[in-house]
Amino acid sequence: MAAERDLGELANMIERMETRYAQIDDNRVVLALMEAYGRLKVRLEQDLEDPRDTMLSKAAALMMVKSMVEPDPTASSEQE
């Protein structure tokens, strides 16, 4: 089923992002965000019944971490 494949792809993306950001140990902001993400992840798994909702929420939280780690490719580097 397409929906199951989509959930699988989402789960794989979440796992890759969790692994990538958990390996960053020289950035206090990322360390603090990943610690908060760990607590949030537990709450999401407890509070949300739909696995898709849980995964989408985790992905959104990880995108926030990503925004602190990786530069925004759409941001202009030129000063006006």
For each residue, the residues with C-beta under 8 A, 3 or more apart:
1: 4 5
2: 5 6
3: 6 7
4: 1 7 8
5: 1 2 8 9
6: 2 3 9 10
7: 3 4 10 11 51 52 55
8: 4 5 11 12
9: 5 6 12 13
10: 6 7 13 14 52 55 56 59
11: 7 8 14 15 55
12: 8 9 15 16
13: 9 10 16 17 59
14: 10 11 17 18 55 58 59 62
15: 11 12 18 19
16: 12 13 19 20
17: 13 14 20 21 59 62 65 66
18: 14 15 21 22 37 62
19: 15 16 22 23
20: 16 17 23 24
21: 17 18 24 30 33 34 37 62 65 66 69
22: 18 19 34
23: 19 20
24: 20 21 27 30 31 34 69
25: 31
26:
27: 24 30 31 69
28: 31 32
29: 32 33 68
30: 21 24 27 33 34 65 68 69
31: 24 25 27 28 34 35
32: 28 29 35 36
33: 21 29 30 36 37 64 65 68
34: 21 22 24 30 31 37 38 65
35: 31 32 38 39
36: 32 33 39 40
37: 18 21 33 34 40 41 61 62 65
38: 34 35 41 42
39: 35 36 42 43
40: 36 37 43 44 61
41: 37 38 44 45 58 61
42: 38 39 45 46
43: 39 40 46 47
44: 40 41 47 48 54 57 58
45: 41 42 48 54
46: 42 43
47: 43 44
48: 44 45 53 54 57
49: 53
50: 53 54
51: 7 54 55
52: 7 10 55 56
53: 48 49 50 56 57
54: 44 45 48 50 51 57 58
55: 7 10 11 14 51 52 58 59
56: 10 52 53 59 60
57: 44 48 53 54 60 61
58: 14 41 44 54 55 61 62
59: 10 13 14 17 55 56 62 63
60: 56 57 63 64
61: 37 40 41 57 58 64 65
62: 14 17 18 21 37 58 59 65 66
63: 59 60 66 67
64: 33 60 61 67 68
65: 17 21 30 33 34 37 61 62 68 69
66: 17 21 62 63 69 70
67: 63 64 70 72
68: 29 30 33 64 65
69: 21 24 27 30 65 66
70: 66 67
71: 75
72: 67 75
73:
74:
75: 71 72
76:
77:
78:
79:
80:
